[in-house]
Amino acid sequence: MEVVLDRDAFLKGLQMVQNIVEPRQTLPILANVLLEAEGEAVRFTTTDLEVGARVSVPAKVASTGAITVSGRKLGEIVKELGAPAVAVRVGDNASVSLRCGGVTYKLIGLPPDDFPPVVPAAPESWVTLEAKTLREMLSQTSFAVSHDETRYALNGVLFVLQGKDVQMVATDGHRLARAKRSLGRGVGGATGIVPRKAVLEIMRVLGAGEDVQIAITQNQFVLQMPNFVMTARLIEGQFPNYDAVIPKAHPKKMVIGRGALAAALRRVSVMAEERNKLVKFTLNPASLRLSASSQELGEAEEVLDVDYAGEEIVIGFNSRYVLDAIAAIEKEQVVLELKDSQSAGVIKSIEDEGYCCVIMPMRT
């Protein structure tokens, strides 16, 4: 194998796949990136056996072939190179030489034979949507993914493709976030829980303007863009009935500016207990009082003007959860819907009906 690549394209391609590489692996080859030269391109592939990614980069291919080398070290090297062209050549005993300008590196690789195949499923149908839409929906849900490894089914985002709608849902048992979009055309019917690592990688690699294709098969999620494909093994398990969790109607509705609420919450929560960041919401006609206290530190309070005309209600929330929920909203006006002090609250945009976050209350 002997190829010449543009340094910037080389680096960009590596950056799209190398985060999947886990440095501590029971199989040493999983710490490597697979390089395959064929036609007029070099393919970079990485996998941790759960998530895999492959990107094609244009190259001048003098001779075809394949090799695997340390993904972390290759990324470090290419990042430091200054000249526009990088020559890569595979020698004897799986050694790899890189030449760029006046500098030469020699890396010890591993033969490609034992590298696990990253084979995208052959879906019956693809769903096409804008990269911007997919990133927005994941931003509106991924913050609620559980980090509790014992609740395995909650360690990802549920994708629901049904009718003309795409939905994404995540929950950690204390809060639930849902994003819903209508694509105006049929998207078939499929569901699957996409693991947290794959979700974070999707958000990282998505561009701004292009369309992307997604598909869900019996056990695999596939994302496809020009010259790039990502696969992820779906999480097995039963996702909670999110429709039953989301309240259908709340009688008490407060409207407030997102920026004002976020700033006040950050100020008041400085004095909240660190373990739960409890902030008490006291809602009265036209006003919201936020308060927090700690036996060791003291207390804080702030009063805000709000659009609210109902009776007084006092409820406690984890301020981090509220801040996460409103950060996912782009519009300035947000709505907090409440039933009583013991029932979950719902945060949504005053304009976007597709997004909502349900937050369980805390004892004040």
N, C-alpha and C positions, 0 to 999 in steps of 0.2 A: 504494500500500500504506500503510495506516494502522492501527496496532494499539496496544493497551495490555496490558502484561504485568506480573505480579507480579515484583518485583525478585528475590526469593529463588529463584523458579522459573526466571526468566531466567538467573540466575547458575549454578544447578545444571545446567540444560540445556547451557549453554555449556561448563561444566567436563567434561561427559560426552563432548564431541566435539572440543574444541579442541586436545588433545594430539596429535591426528593431523596437525594443520597443521604443515608444515615451513616455518620462516621463510625459508630459502634455497631458492628454487625457480626452475627454468628457466621455468616458466609462472607469472607473477605471480598469476593467479587462484587457484592452489593454496594461497596463503597466506591466502585468504579463507574465510569461512564463508558458506554460502548460507542466506538467510532466506526462507522461503516462507509466506505467510499464506493460510489457506484454512479455511473452516468456522469452528470455534471454537478454532483452534490455530495456532501458528507452528512450522514445522519448521526445525531447524538441521541442516545437512549439511556435513561436511568429508570431504576425501579427499586422499591423496597418490598416487593411481592404483594403489597396491597394497592399501591398507587404507582403508575408508570407514566412516563412522558417521552415523546419522541419529536424532534424538530429536524428539519432539513435545511442546510445552509449551502448556498452556491459555492462551488469550488472548481479549480482546475485540477482534474484528476489525471495524473500521469499513469498510475496503475491502481487497480481496485484492491480491496482487501478489508480486513476488520481487525480491531484490537480493543482491549479495555485498559484504561488507566485511571489512576486516582482522580475522582471528580473534583475534590477539594483542591488538590495540588495543581491540577491543570487549570482550574479557574484562577488560582493565585498567579500562576505564570502568565497567562494570557492578559490578565488585568494590568500587569506591569510592562508589557511590551509596548514599544513606541513606534516601530516601523509599520507601514500599512499592510505588508504582506507577511504571512507566516507559512513556512514550509514544514510539513509534517511527513516523516518517513518512518516506516516500521522496519526494524532490522532483525537480526537473529535473536533467538531466545526471548521473543516478545518485548524487545526493547524498542523505545520510541524516541526519535530525535526531533526536536523543534528548533528551527532556525528563524531568526527575525532580526534583520539588520546585522549587527556584529555579535549578537549573543546566541549561544547554542545551549540547549538543555537536552539531557538524556534521562528519560524516565523508564523505570522498570514496570512493564505492564503484565497483564494476564491474558492468556488466549481467550478468544471470544466464545469458544465452544460451550463453556459452562454458564454463560450469561443467561439468566432466565428470559424467555421470550416475552415481549410486550405485544400482545396480539389483541387489537381491538375487536370486540364482538361485531357480528354482522347484523345490525338492527333491522327490524322490519320497516321502520320509518324514522326519519329525523325531524326534529323540531328546530326551526331556524328563528333566531332572535338577535337583536342588536347586542353587541358586547356591553354597551353602556347600560342597557336594561338588565342584563344578567348580573353585572357588577352591583347595580343599585339594589336588586332584590337580595343578593347575598349579603350586602352591607346591612340591610334591614333585618336580617335574621341570624347571621352567624354569631353575633355577640351573645345570643342566648343558648348556644350549644353547651351541653354539659361537659365538664372536665372530670366527672366522677366515672372512673373506669369500670366500676361495678354496675353502672347503669348503661350498659353497652349500646342499647338502642337509642339512647339520647346523645351519643357522641358524634352526631352528624346532623346534616340538614335534610329534612324530608322533601323530596321533589315530587310534585303531583302534576301529571300531565293529563288533563281531562277536558273533553269538549273543545272549547276554544280558549281555555284558560291554562295558565301556568301558575302554580302555587309553590311557595317554599315556606317551610315551617321549622322552627327550632325551639326547644324547651330544655330547661335544666331542672324542672320541677317547681321552681320558685317563680318563674316567668316564662311566657311563651310569646314568640314573635312570629308574625305571619306577613308575607308579602304576596300579593296576587296581581296578575296582569292578564288582560285579555289580548290575544294576538289577532283576533278578528278572523281566524281561520281554524279549521280543525287540527288538533294536535294529537289525536288518538287517545289512548288511555294507558298510562303506566305510572307506577310509583316506585320509589326506592330511596333508601337513606344513604346519602353520600357522606363518607367520613370527613371529619373536621380537617385533616391534613389536605385532602383533595380540594376542599372548599377554599382554604387559604391560598393554595397554589393557583387555583382558577382566578381568584381575585387579583393575585399578583401579576399574572401573565396577560390578562385581558388588556387589549388596546382600547382606543376610544371610538374609532369609527367603523370597524369592520363588523360584518355579521358573523355569528358563530352558530354551529350546529351542535345540538345535544341529543342524546338518546339514552334510554334505559332498557336494558334487557333483563333477563331473569336474575342475573347475579352481577351485572356490570353497568357502570355509568361510563359514557364516552362523551368527550368534548372534542370537537374538530374545528380547526381554523386552517387557513392556507399554510401549508408546510408544517403544521403542528397538530399533534393528537395527544390527548391525555386519557388514561383509563383509570378506573378505581373500582375495586371490589366493593359491592354494596354491603352495608352492615345488615346482618341478619337480626331479626327480632321484631317485636310488635311496637310500633310507634303509638303514643297515646292518641285517643280520639280528640283531636284538636278542636273540632267543631263543637264538642260538648263543653270545652273549656272556655271558649270565647263567648262572653255574655251577648245575648241578642239585643238587649235594650237596657240602658241605665237611665234612671230619671234625672240624676243630677249631673249637669254638664258645666264645666268651667273652661273658658277660653283665655289663653294668655300668650304673650310673645315668647317664642322658644329661647331667644337669647337672654331675656330678662329672667326667666325661670332657671335656666342653666347656671347663670352667674350667681343668682341668689342661693341656689342649692350648693354650689361649690363653697361659697362663703360660710354658710351655716354649718355644713357638714364637717368643717374643720374641727368643730367641737363635739362631733358625734363619736360614739364608741367605735373603735377601730374594727372590732370583730364583725359588726353588722351594719355600720354606717346608718343607723336609724335616724330619720328626720320625721318629725311630726307635722302633718298638714292640718291646719285648722281653717276650714273654709266657711266664710260668712258672705252675705250679699256684698258684692263688689270688692271683697278683700280676701287675701290668702296670707295666713301667718305661718311661716316656716320656723321651726324651733328644733334645737338639738342640745343634748346635755351629756355630760360625763361626770361621774362621781369624783374622779381624780383631777379633771381639768377645768370644769366649769360649764358654761352654757352660752348659746347664741340664739338670736331671734331676728327675723326680718319680715316686714309686712309689704305685700305687693298688691297693686291694683289689678283686679281681674274682672272678666265678664262672667258674672255668676249671680243668679237671682233666687236660689233655693234656700232651704233652711240650713242651719249650722251642721257641719259634719266634721268629725275629728278622726283622722286615720294616719297610720304610720307606714312608711315605705323605706326600703333600703335605697339610699340616695344614689348609689352607684347604678342600680337598676334603672332608676328614672332617668339619670343622665345618659345612659346607654340608649334608652328608648327614644329620647328626644334628639339625640345626635344623629339618629338614622333618618330624621325628617328634614327635608330640604326647605320646605315652606316655613315662613316665620311664625304663623299662628298654629298653635297646637291645642288639642282638646284633651282634657282629663275627664273621663266619665266614671261616676261613682254610684253605687247603690246604697251602701251603708258602711260603717266602720269595720265590719268583719268580712266584707266581700271584696273580691279582686277589683282593682281599678284597671281601666283601659285607657291607653294613650294612643292617639292617632293624630294625623294632620287634619286641619280643618278642610283641606281640599282633596287629599288623596284617600279615597275609600279603600284602596287596595292594601294599605299597611295598617297594622295595629299591633300593639304590645300589651299583653295582659300581665299584670304584676300582682302577686299575692301580698296582702297587707301584713304588717308586723304588729305585735302587741306594744302599745305605747306606754 
